Amino acid sequence: MLPEPAREQPLSSLSAEQPLTQTQIWRYASVGVVTASASLPLYLLVPHLYAQTFGASLAAVGLILMAVRLLDAWTDPWFGRLIDRTEGARFQVWIRPALVVLVIGFVALFLPPAGLLSDTALLIYLAISASLISLANGIVTVAHQSWPVRWKPAAHQLPDQVRLVSAREWLTLVGVIVSAALAAGNQRVALSIILIAAAGLSFWLVGGLPGQGSDGHPASVGQAPARPASPASPERLASLNQANPMNPHMVRLLTMLTVNALASAIPATLFLFFVSDYFLASRTTASVLLLTYFVSALVGIALWQRPLARLGPHRIMTTAMVMGCLSFVWVLLLAHDGLIGFAIVCVLTGLALGAELICPALLIGQQLQATPQSLGPSQSATIFGRWQLLAKCSLAAAAGLCLPGLALLGYEPGTSEGLEGLLWVYAGLPCLLKLVAIGLQSKIPTTPLP
């Protein structure tokens, strides 16, 4: 029988055994710059670079990148399980080598040797280097996101998680903004230099940070060797089967987060089409609006800190989704000359994004903390790997379903055809999906009970 929903405990009432320092927070968060700086150029710059500059087939480049993205998504849960089976300083043990591989793949992809003359050799080179980036970035992301849940052995650590996750997402957004600006200007050398510097700094900074082995005791680099977990006995396997972290509440939570991720991915996919064709705005104006959105998210991450401490992630996530839903309703009411109103929407949805970036990790962390230790926090990387898979599938679904759907509705990019369909897919469909997510959220206990 499912436990009855309980009143959520404010984060400010919880305490950790050891104080978390600002230095530790930013050392941990530094990895976010690396993951953002590596992932965005892969899909923003590579198609144009390899098709236009190097002369490869655009269709082949697209198919390779799609295959790489699918491989990346499906391997995240597998890497999560491997991370969870590592004892000692599990997160550093996986993050540090992956950072090295990530840098090698990135430099290889964006600064290829001049001797790749044939199309076949170029495409093989693209597939290998892009796979290195994607898989290494997946390992770093899964380990980095699951780390706060296992930061220290204290039973109640949500105040620390709020600070860690907020700093991580803040620096991730900084990485997104910087890499997007450089990628738009085709600054491959500058991108490579920034990634090398950021990865090298993160490699050094994460060393010695708190972590936990599978036994629940603190570990840091140099304190406990990393080794696979010992084989489970039949009794152990039986207990694991009975204490599954994918309980109905966790399933419902991941479903809600996936629906909301899809609601956010649709307008992100269609943003340039909508601004350019519905408002007839220039590419420069679209860039300014996009920058406004991301800067608002940066501000939002800071502004949500106090409400999070007072109300908890459940209520803040619901508030952010309601804000997003109302903002999309406003978009539906905008005329073709309503660009100023849309700029205000970019600010509001950016502020809501700040909360939606922080809360998923905190909500998953709450569920894991309420699960028996054998399959709760000790399998944080497994659960975050599954969440990464679902989030990436949402991005793929947004492009794979919405773009063909718009074509069926008669929309043609660069023309005035099918603009009503574009409006309803851009704003109406996300609004509907957010309402579904809000309904699912209302069925999840605000504080999961063991």
C-alpha positions as CSV (number, residue, x, y, z in Angstrom):
1,M,0.0,0.0,0.0
2,L,1.3,3.5,-0.8
3,P,2.1,5.7,2.1
4,E,-0.2,8.6,2.8
5,P,1.1,12.0,1.6
6,A,2.6,14.0,4.4
7,R,3.3,17.6,5.0
8,E,6.5,18.7,3.4
9,Q,9.3,19.5,5.9
10,P,10.9,23.0,5.1
11,L,14.4,22.7,4.0
12,S,15.5,25.3,6.5
13,S,14.6,23.0,9.4
14,L,17.0,20.3,8.2
15,S,20.6,20.2,9.1
16,A,23.7,18.4,8.1
17,E,26.3,16.9,10.3
18,Q,29.2,19.0,8.8
19,P,28.9,22.5,7.4
20,L,29.1,22.8,3.6
21,T,31.5,25.6,2.7
22,Q,31.2,28.0,-0.3
23,T,34.6,26.7,-1.6
24,Q,33.3,23.2,-1.7
25,I,30.1,24.3,-3.5
26,W,31.9,26.1,-6.3
27,R,34.5,23.3,-6.6
28,Y,31.7,20.9,-7.1
29,A,29.8,23.2,-9.5
30,S,32.8,23.9,-11.7
31,V,32.1,20.7,-13.7
32,G,28.8,22.2,-15.0
33,V,30.8,24.7,-17.2
34,V,32.5,21.7,-18.8
35,T,29.4,19.7,-19.6
36,A,27.6,22.7,-21.1
37,S,30.6,23.9,-23.1
38,A,31.0,20.4,-24.6
39,S,27.4,19.4,-25.4
40,L,26.0,22.5,-27.0
41,P,28.6,23.0,-29.8
42,L,28.2,19.3,-30.7
43,Y,24.8,19.9,-32.1
44,L,24.9,23.6,-32.8
45,L,28.2,23.9,-34.7
46,V,29.1,20.4,-36.0
47,P,26.4,20.1,-38.7
48,H,27.4,23.4,-40.4
49,L,31.1,22.8,-39.8
50,Y,31.3,19.3,-41.3
51,A,28.8,19.8,-44.1
52,Q,29.6,23.4,-45.2
53,T,33.3,23.8,-44.2
54,F,34.6,20.3,-44.7
55,G,32.1,19.2,-47.5
56,A,30.6,16.1,-45.9
57,S,27.1,15.0,-46.8
58,L,24.6,16.9,-44.6
59,A,22.3,13.9,-44.5
60,A,25.1,11.6,-43.4
61,V,26.2,14.1,-40.7
62,G,22.6,14.3,-39.4
63,L,22.3,10.5,-39.2
64,I,25.6,10.2,-37.4
65,L,24.6,12.8,-34.8
66,M,21.2,11.2,-34.3
67,A,22.9,7.8,-33.8
68,V,25.4,9.4,-31.3
69,R,22.6,11.0,-29.4
70,L,20.6,7.8,-29.1
71,L,23.7,5.9,-28.0
72,D,24.4,8.6,-25.4
73,A,20.8,8.4,-24.1
74,W,20.7,4.6,-23.8
75,T,24.0,4.3,-22.1
76,D,23.3,6.7,-19.3
77,P,21.4,4.2,-17.1
78,W,24.2,1.6,-17.7
79,F,26.9,4.1,-16.6
80,G,24.8,5.0,-13.6
81,R,24.7,1.4,-12.5
82,L,28.5,1.1,-12.9
83,I,29.0,4.3,-10.9
84,D,26.8,3.0,-8.1
85,R,28.8,-0.3,-8.0
86,T,32.0,1.6,-7.4
87,E,33.2,1.9,-3.8
88,G,35.3,4.7,-2.3
89,A,35.5,8.0,-4.1
90,R,33.1,6.8,-6.8
91,F,32.2,10.2,-8.3
92,Q,35.8,11.5,-8.7
93,V,36.9,8.1,-10.0
94,W,34.4,8.4,-12.9
95,I,34.4,12.1,-13.5
96,R,38.2,12.7,-13.8
97,P,39.0,10.1,-16.5
98,A,35.8,11.1,-18.4
99,L,37.0,14.7,-18.4
100,V,40.2,13.7,-20.1
101,V,38.4,11.7,-22.7
102,L,36.0,14.6,-23.2
103,V,38.7,17.0,-23.9
104,I,40.5,14.7,-26.3
105,G,37.3,14.0,-28.3
106,F,36.3,17.7,-28.4
107,V,39.7,18.9,-29.7
108,A,39.7,16.0,-32.2
109,L,36.2,16.9,-33.4
110,F,36.5,20.6,-33.8
111,L,40.2,20.7,-34.9
112,P,40.5,17.7,-37.3
113,P,43.8,16.9,-39.1
114,A,44.1,18.2,-42.6
115,G,44.8,14.8,-44.0
116,L,41.1,13.7,-43.9
117,L,40.4,14.0,-47.6
118,S,37.8,11.4,-48.4
119,D,34.1,11.7,-47.3
120,T,34.2,8.2,-45.8
121,A,37.3,8.9,-43.7
122,L,35.8,12.3,-42.6
123,L,32.5,10.6,-41.5
124,I,34.2,7.8,-39.6
125,Y,36.3,10.4,-37.9
126,L,33.2,12.4,-37.0
127,A,31.4,9.3,-35.6
128,I,34.3,8.3,-33.4
129,S,35.1,11.8,-32.0
130,A,31.5,12.7,-31.5
131,S,30.9,9.4,-29.7
132,L,33.9,10.1,-27.4
133,I,32.4,13.5,-26.5
134,S,28.9,12.3,-26.0
135,L,29.7,9.2,-23.9
136,A,32.3,11.0,-21.8
137,N,29.9,13.9,-21.2
138,G,27.2,11.4,-20.3
139,I,29.4,9.8,-17.6
140,V,30.3,13.2,-16.2
141,T,26.7,14.4,-16.2
142,V,25.3,11.3,-14.5
143,A,28.0,11.2,-11.8
144,H,27.8,15.0,-11.3
145,Q,24.1,15.1,-10.9
146,S,23.9,12.1,-8.5
147,W,26.7,13.3,-6.3
148,P,24.8,15.7,-4.0
149,V,22.5,12.9,-2.8
150,R,25.6,11.1,-1.5
151,W,27.5,14.1,-0.4
152,K,27.6,13.1,3.3
153,P,26.1,10.4,5.4
154,A,23.6,12.7,7.2
155,A,20.0,11.5,6.8
156,H,18.8,15.1,6.1
157,Q,20.9,17.0,3.7
158,L,18.5,18.9,1.5
159,P,19.7,22.3,2.5
160,D,23.1,21.4,1.2
161,Q,21.6,19.8,-1.9
162,V,19.8,23.1,-2.7
163,R,23.1,25.0,-2.5
164,L,25.1,22.4,-4.5
165,V,22.4,22.0,-7.3
166,S,21.8,25.7,-7.6
167,A,25.5,26.5,-8.0
168,R,25.8,23.6,-10.5
169,E,22.9,24.8,-12.7
170,W,24.1,28.4,-12.5
171,L,27.5,27.6,-13.8
172,T,26.0,25.2,-16.4
173,L,23.9,28.1,-17.7
174,V,27.0,30.3,-17.8
175,G,28.6,27.6,-19.9
176,V,25.6,27.4,-22.2
177,I,25.7,31.2,-22.8
178,V,29.4,31.4,-23.5
179,S,29.5,28.3,-25.7
180,A,26.4,29.4,-27.7
181,A,28.0,32.8,-28.4
182,L,31.3,31.3,-29.5
183,A,29.6,28.5,-31.5
184,A,27.4,31.1,-33.3
185,G,30.6,32.8,-34.4
186,N,32.3,29.6,-35.4
187,Q,35.1,30.2,-32.8
188,R,36.4,26.6,-32.7
189,V,39.8,27.4,-31.3
190,A,38.4,29.6,-28.5
191,L,35.9,26.9,-27.7
192,S,38.6,24.3,-27.4
193,I,40.8,26.5,-25.3
194,I,37.9,27.3,-22.9
195,L,37.0,23.6,-22.6
196,I,40.6,22.5,-21.9
197,A,41.0,25.2,-19.3
198,A,37.6,24.5,-17.6
199,A,38.1,20.7,-17.7
200,G,41.6,21.0,-16.3
201,L,40.5,23.2,-13.5
202,S,37.5,20.9,-12.7
203,F,39.8,17.9,-12.7
204,W,41.9,19.5,-10.0
205,L,39.0,21.1,-8.0
206,V,36.9,18.0,-7.5
207,G,39.7,16.1,-5.9
208,G,39.2,15.5,-2.2
209,L,35.6,16.6,-2.1
210,P,33.3,14.6,0.1
211,G,31.6,11.5,-1.3
212,Q,30.3,8.2,-0.1
213,G,31.1,4.6,-0.9
214,S,28.4,2.0,-1.1
215,D,28.7,1.4,2.6
216,G,27.5,4.9,3.4
217,H,30.7,6.2,4.9
218,P,32.4,9.3,3.6
219,A,35.2,8.9,1.1
220,S,37.4,11.3,-0.8
221,V,40.3,10.9,-3.2
222,G,43.2,9.3,-1.4
223,Q,41.0,7.9,1.4
224,A,39.4,4.8,-0.1
225,P,40.3,2.9,-3.2
226,A,37.6,2.6,-5.8
227,R,36.6,-1.0,-6.6
228,P,33.5,-2.8,-7.8
229,A,31.0,-3.8,-5.2
230,S,31.2,-7.4,-4.0
231,P,28.7,-9.9,-5.4
232,A,25.4,-10.0,-3.7
233,S,24.3,-13.0,-1.7
234,P,20.9,-14.6,-2.4
235,E,19.6,-12.9,0.8
236,R,20.9,-9.6,-0.4
237,L,19.4,-10.1,-3.9
238,A,16.0,-10.9,-2.3
239,S,16.2,-7.7,-0.1
240,L,17.1,-5.6,-3.2
241,N,14.1,-7.0,-5.1
242,Q,11.8,-6.0,-2.2
243,A,13.3,-2.5,-1.8
244,N,13.2,-1.1,-5.3
245,P,13.9,2.6,-5.6
246,M,11.6,2.7,-8.7
247,N,8.6,2.6,-6.3
248,P,5.3,4.1,-7.5
249,H,6.2,7.5,-6.2
250,M,9.5,7.5,-8.1
251,V,7.9,6.3,-11.3
252,R,5.2,9.0,-11.0
253,L,7.9,11.6,-10.3
254,L,10.0,10.7,-13.3
255,T,6.9,10.6,-15.4
256,M,6.0,14.1,-14.3
257,L,9.5,15.4,-14.9
258,T,9.6,13.8,-18.4
259,V,6.3,15.4,-19.4
260,N,7.5,18.8,-18.1
261,A,10.8,18.3,-19.9
262,L,8.9,17.7,-23.2
263,A,6.8,20.8,-22.5
264,S,10.0,22.8,-22.2
265,A,11.8,21.1,-25.2
266,I,9.0,22.0,-27.7
267,P,9.3,25.8,-27.5
268,A,13.1,25.5,-27.3
269,T,13.1,23.5,-30.6
270,L,10.7,26.0,-32.3
271,F,12.0,29.2,-30.8
272,L,13.9,30.5,-33.9
273,F,11.0,29.5,-36.2
274,F,8.4,31.2,-34.0
275,V,10.3,34.5,-33.5
276,S,11.4,34.8,-37.1
277,D,8.1,33.8,-38.8
278,Y,5.4,34.8,-36.3
279,F,6.9,38.1,-35.2
280,L,9.0,38.6,-38.4
281,A,12.0,39.4,-36.1
282,S,15.6,39.5,-37.3
283,R,18.1,36.9,-36.3
284,T,19.8,39.5,-34.1
285,T,16.5,40.1,-32.2
286,A,16.0,36.4,-31.8
287,S,19.5,36.2,-30.3
288,V,18.8,39.0,-27.8
289,L,15.5,37.3,-26.8
290,L,17.3,34.0,-26.3
291,L,20.0,35.7,-24.2
292,T,17.3,37.5,-22.2
293,Y,15.7,34.0,-21.4
294,F,19.0,32.5,-20.2
295,V,20.0,35.6,-18.1
296,S,16.6,35.5,-16.5
297,A,17.2,31.9,-15.6
298,L,20.5,32.8,-14.0
299,V,18.7,35.5,-12.0
300,G,15.9,33.0,-11.2
301,I,18.3,30.4,-9.7
302,A,19.4,33.1,-7.2
303,L,15.9,34.4,-6.5
304,W,14.4,30.9,-5.8
305,Q,16.8,30.1,-3.0
306,R,14.9,31.7,-0.1
307,P,11.4,30.3,-1.3
308,L,13.0,26.9,-1.7
309,A,14.3,27.0,1.9
310,R,10.9,28.0,3.2
311,L,8.5,26.0,1.0
312,G,10.5,23.1,-0.3
313,P,11.1,21.8,-3.9
314,H,7.6,20.3,-4.3
315,R,5.7,23.6,-4.0
316,I,8.4,25.6,-5.9
317,M,8.3,23.1,-8.8
318,T,4.5,23.4,-9.0
319,T,4.8,27.2,-8.8
320,A,7.3,27.3,-11.7
321,M,5.1,25.0,-13.9
322,V,2.1,27.2,-13.2
323,M,4.2,30.3,-14.2
324,G,5.2,28.6,-17.4
325,C,1.7,27.6,-18.2
326,L,0.3,31.1,-17.7
327,S,3.1,32.5,-19.8
328,F,2.3,30.3,-22.7
329,V,-1.4,31.3,-22.4
330,W,-0.2,34.9,-22.8
331,V,1.7,33.9,-25.9
332,L,-1.5,32.5,-27.4
333,L,-3.0,36.0,-27.0
334,L,-0.2,37.9,-28.7
335,A,-0.7,39.4,-32.1
336,H,2.1,39.4,-34.8
337,D,3.3,42.8,-33.5
338,G,3.5,41.7,-29.9
339,L,7.2,41.3,-29.7
340,I,7.5,43.4,-26.5
341,G,5.0,41.2,-24.8
342,F,6.9,38.2,-26.0
343,A,10.1,39.7,-24.5
344,I,8.3,39.9,-21.1
345,V,7.3,36.2,-21.6
346,C,11.0,35.4,-22.1
347,V,11.8,37.0,-18.8
348,L,9.0,35.1,-16.9
349,T,9.7,31.7,-18.5
350,G,13.4,32.3,-17.8
351,L,12.7,32.9,-14.1
352,A,10.5,29.8,-14.0
353,L,13.3,27.8,-15.8
354,G,15.6,28.7,-12.8
355,A,13.4,26.7,-10.5
356,E,12.8,23.9,-13.0
357,L,16.6,23.4,-13.3
358,I,17.0,23.1,-9.5
359,C,13.9,21.2,-8.4
360,P,14.1,17.9,-10.3
361,A,17.4,16.8,-8.7
362,L,16.0,17.8,-5.2
363,L,12.8,16.0,-5.8
364,I,14.6,12.8,-6.9
365,G,16.9,13.2,-3.9
366,Q,14.0,13.3,-1.6
367,Q,12.6,10.1,-3.0
368,L,16.0,8.4,-2.8
369,Q,16.4,9.5,0.8
370,A,13.0,8.0,1.7
371,T,14.0,4.6,0.0
372,P,15.7,1.9,2.1
373,Q,19.5,2.4,2.1
374,S,20.1,-0.7,0.1
375,L,18.5,0.8,-3.0
376,G,18.0,4.4,-2.1
377,P,20.9,6.9,-2.0
378,S,23.3,4.1,-2.8
379,Q,21.8,3.9,-6.3
380,S,21.5,7.6,-6.9
381,A,23.6,7.4,-10.1
382,T,21.3,4.6,-11.5
383,I,18.2,6.8,-11.0
384,F,19.8,9.9,-12.4
385,G,21.0,7.9,-15.3
386,R,17.4,6.9,-16.0
387,W,16.3,10.5,-15.6
388,Q,19.0,11.6,-18.2
389,L,17.7,9.0,-20.6
390,L,14.1,10.3,-20.2
391,A,15.2,13.9,-20.6
392,K,17.2,13.2,-23.8
393,C,14.3,11.3,-25.2
394,S,12.1,14.3,-24.5
395,L,14.5,16.5,-26.6
396,A,14.4,13.9,-29.4
397,A,10.6,13.7,-29.3
398,A,10.3,17.5,-29.5
399,A,12.1,17.6,-32.8
400,G,10.9,14.2,-34.1
401,L,7.2,14.8,-33.5
402,C,6.7,18.6,-33.6
403,L,8.6,19.4,-36.9
404,P,6.7,16.8,-39.0
405,G,3.5,17.8,-37.2
406,L,4.0,21.4,-38.2
407,A,4.5,20.3,-41.8
408,L,1.2,18.4,-41.6
409,L,-0.5,21.6,-40.3
410,G,0.8,23.5,-43.4
411,Y,3.6,25.4,-41.8
412,E,6.5,26.4,-44.2
413,P,9.5,28.1,-42.6
414,G,10.2,31.6,-44.0
415,T,6.6,32.1,-45.2
416,S,3.3,33.1,-43.8
417,E,1.8,29.7,-44.3
418,G,0.6,27.8,-41.2
419,L,1.4,30.4,-38.6
420,E,-1.7,29.5,-36.5
421,G,-0.5,25.9,-36.4
422,L,3.0,27.2,-35.3
423,L,1.4,29.3,-32.6
424,W,-0.6,26.4,-31.1
425,V,2.3,23.9,-31.3
426,Y,4.8,26.4,-29.8
427,A,2.6,27.7,-26.9
428,G,-0.7,25.6,-26.8
429,L,0.9,22.2,-26.6
430,P,3.4,23.0,-23.9
431,C,0.6,24.6,-21.9
432,L,-1.4,21.4,-22.1
433,L,1.7,19.3,-21.2
434,K,2.5,21.5,-18.2
435,L,-1.1,21.0,-16.9
436,V,-0.6,17.3,-17.2
437,A,2.6,17.6,-15.3
438,I,1.0,19.7,-12.6
439,G,-1.7,17.0,-12.2
440,L,0.9,14.3,-11.8
441,Q,2.8,16.4,-9.3
442,S,-0.3,16.8,-7.2
443,K,-0.4,13.0,-6.7
444,I,3.2,12.8,-5.4
445,P,3.7,13.1,-1.6
446,T,5.4,16.3,-0.7
447,T,7.7,14.4,1.7
448,P,8.1,10.8,0.8
449,L,7.8,8.4,3.7
450,P,10.0,5.3,4.1
